[in-house]
Amino acid sequence: MPVTVPAHWADKLDRETSAPYFGALQRFVSQERQMRAIYPPEDQTFAALAAIAPGDVRVVLLGQDPYHRPGQAHGLSFSVPPGVLQPPSLRNIFRELHSDLGASMPVSGCLAPWAEQGVLLLNSVLTVREGAPGSHARRGWETFTDAILSSLYDAPYTIVFLLWGAYARKKAALIDRRRHVVIESAHPSPLSASTGFFGSRPFSRANEALVAAGEKAIVWELP
């Protein structure tokens, strides 16, 4: 039986989870899991939502779909479990974090400490087939995660949206910049990091925006 949306998000997403497309999506993912390796593990599908209640979201860091190699994906965008080798994009994120804030380069690639402070580490697509990036795209996940984002656009306080790369930046047009802050750049992938991600200072800029809005800054440096 597929895992369910965490209870603290259920009311906001009830219309989505009761819609026909979501039932079809769940059946598709369940069938896929019976035939091949799918990431993240089933009980971590909604880990980003489980980690943070809607009213506690202060920053949204939007990814595309989970890592597709064994042991990497655990339901938080760009993050890997402790002890797992950091993928190239994550190493570039840490490189920019060091350049921006002088933070030490972390040993672990687990970003859970960010989620604990109000950073929603959300992918647009929440599952993927092993070795096949984008394999679960256009199956319904985008509709579901767009609904998550839409629920946040109406928040009565300032949220900072970090949009890295063309895919995430498409969401910028939907965000009310009179209420929220959008920080856009190239993707941290090795293919694009040198064309606008490095030097973009997303972490200090996010904290400046939060403090200006009367919110607490995020401690981005990891253990």
C-alpha positions in Angstrom: 0.0 0.0 0.0 1.6 3.3 -1.0 2.6 5.7 1.8 0.3 8.6 2.4 0.9 12.4 2.6 2.0 13.5 6.1 -0.9 14.5 8.3 0.2 18.1 8.7 -0.1 18.6 4.9 -3.2 16.5 4.4 -5.7 19.4 4.6 -3.8 21.5 2.1 -3.5 18.7 -0.3 -6.8 16.9 0.1 -8.1 18.0 -3.2 -5.0 16.6 -4.9 -4.9 13.3 -3.2 -8.6 12.7 -3.9 -8.2 13.6 -7.6 -8.2 10.8 -10.2 -4.8 11.7 -11.5 -3.2 11.1 -8.0 -4.7 7.6 -7.8 -3.4 6.8 -11.2 0.0 8.2 -10.2 0.1 6.0 -7.1 -0.8 2.9 -9.0 1.9 3.7 -11.6 4.6 4.1 -8.9 3.5 1.0 -7.1 3.7 -1.1 -10.3 7.1 0.3 -11.1 8.3 -0.7 -7.6 7.2 -4.2 -8.2 9.3 -4.5 -11.4 12.4 -2.4 -10.9 14.4 -0.3 -8.4 12.7 3.0 -7.7 14.2 5.9 -5.7 13.8 7.1 -3.0 12.6 4.1 -0.9 8.8 4.1 -0.6 8.8 5.2 3.0 10.8 8.3 2.0 8.7 9.4 -0.9 7.2 12.3 1.1 10.2 13.0 3.3 10.4 16.6 2.3 6.8 17.1 3.6 7.3 15.0 6.7 10.3 17.1 7.7 8.4 20.4 7.9 4.9 21.6 8.5 3.4 24.1 6.0 3.3 27.0 8.4 7.0 26.5 9.2 8.3 26.9 5.6 10.6 29.8 5.3 12.7 28.8 2.2 11.9 26.6 -0.7 14.8 24.9 -2.5 13.3 23.3 -5.6 14.9 20.4 -7.4 13.8 18.5 -10.5 13.7 14.8 -9.6 15.5 12.5 -7.2 19.0 11.2 -7.6 18.8 8.0 -9.7 21.8 6.1 -8.4 21.6 3.5 -5.6 21.6 4.8 -2.0 21.6 8.5 -3.0 17.9 9.7 -2.9 16.2 10.0 0.5 13.3 12.3 -0.3 15.0 15.7 0.2 16.1 17.6 -2.9 19.9 17.8 -3.5 20.5 15.8 -0.3 22.0 12.4 0.2 22.0 10.2 3.4 24.9 10.5 5.8 27.9 8.4 4.6 27.0 8.6 0.9 29.4 10.1 -1.5 28.3 13.7 -2.5 27.1 13.9 -6.1 28.8 16.6 -8.2 25.9 19.1 -8.0 25.9 18.9 -4.2 29.6 19.4 -4.1 29.1 22.6 -6.1 26.4 23.7 -3.7 28.9 23.3 -0.9 31.6 25.1 -2.9 29.3 28.1 -3.3 28.3 27.9 0.4 31.9 28.2 1.3 32.5 31.1 -1.1 29.3 32.9 0.0 29.5 32.5 3.8 32.9 31.0 4.5 31.3 27.8 5.7 33.4 24.7 6.1 33.0 22.0 3.5 30.8 19.4 5.1 31.7 15.8 5.4 28.1 14.7 5.1 25.8 15.5 2.2 22.7 15.2 4.3 20.7 18.5 4.2 18.2 17.5 7.0 19.6 20.3 9.3 18.3 22.8 6.7 14.9 21.2 6.7 14.8 21.4 10.5 15.1 25.2 10.2 12.3 25.7 7.7 13.9 24.9 4.3 11.5 22.8 2.2 13.7 20.6 0.1 11.2 19.7 -2.6 11.6 18.0 -5.9 9.1 18.6 -8.7 9.0 14.8 -9.3 9.1 12.7 -6.2 10.2 9.3 -7.7 12.6 8.0 -10.3 13.6 4.7 -11.9 17.2 3.6 -11.2 19.6 5.0 -13.8 16.9 6.8 -15.7 16.6 10.5 -14.8 13.2 11.9 -15.7 11.6 8.5 -16.0 8.7 9.4 -13.7 8.2 12.9 -15.2 4.8 13.8 -16.7 3.0 11.1 -14.7 1.3 13.5 -12.3 3.9 14.4 -9.8 4.3 17.9 -11.3 0.6 18.6 -10.8 0.9 17.5 -7.2 4.0 19.5 -6.3 2.7 22.5 -8.1 -0.2 22.3 -5.7 2.3 22.3 -2.8 3.9 25.4 -4.2 0.6 27.1 -4.8 -0.4 26.6 -1.2 2.8 28.4 -0.1 2.3 31.3 -2.5 -0.7 32.4 -0.4 1.3 32.4 2.9 0.8 35.6 4.8 4.5 35.9 5.5 7.6 36.1 3.3 9.0 32.9 1.8 12.3 32.8 -0.1 12.3 30.7 -3.2 15.7 29.5 -4.4 15.2 28.5 -8.1 18.3 26.9 -9.6 18.3 26.1 -13.3 15.8 26.5 -16.2 13.4 23.9 -14.9 12.9 25.5 -11.5 13.0 29.0 -12.8 9.8 28.4 -14.8 8.0 28.6 -11.4 9.1 32.2 -10.9 6.3 33.7 -13.0 3.8 32.2 -10.5 5.2 33.8 -7.4 4.0 37.1 -6.1 7.2 39.1 -5.6 5.4 41.7 -3.6 5.0 39.1 -0.9 7.8 36.7 -1.5 11.5 36.8 -2.6 12.7 34.9 -5.6 16.5 34.2 -6.0 17.3 32.7 -9.4 20.5 31.3 -10.9 22.0 28.6 -13.1 21.8 25.1 -11.8 24.7 23.8 -9.6 25.3 20.9 -12.1 28.9 20.7 -13.4 27.4 21.5 -16.8 26.1 24.9 -15.8 27.5 25.9 -12.4 30.2 28.2 -13.9 27.6 30.0 -16.0 25.8 31.7 -13.1 25.6 29.5 -10.1 29.1 30.2 -8.7 29.1 33.7 -7.3 25.3 34.0 -7.1 25.5 34.1 -3.2 22.1 32.4 -2.7 22.6 31.7 1.0 23.6 35.2 2.2 20.9 36.7 -0.1 18.2 34.4 1.4 19.2 35.3 4.9 19.2 39.0 4.1 15.7 38.7 2.8 14.5 36.7 5.8 16.0 39.1 8.3 14.5 42.1 6.3 11.1 40.4 6.7 11.5 39.9 10.4 12.3 36.2 10.2 15.2 34.3 11.6 18.2 33.6 9.4 19.0 30.1 8.4 22.2 28.5 9.7 23.4 27.1 6.4 26.7 25.7 7.7 26.4 22.0 8.2 28.2 19.9 10.9 
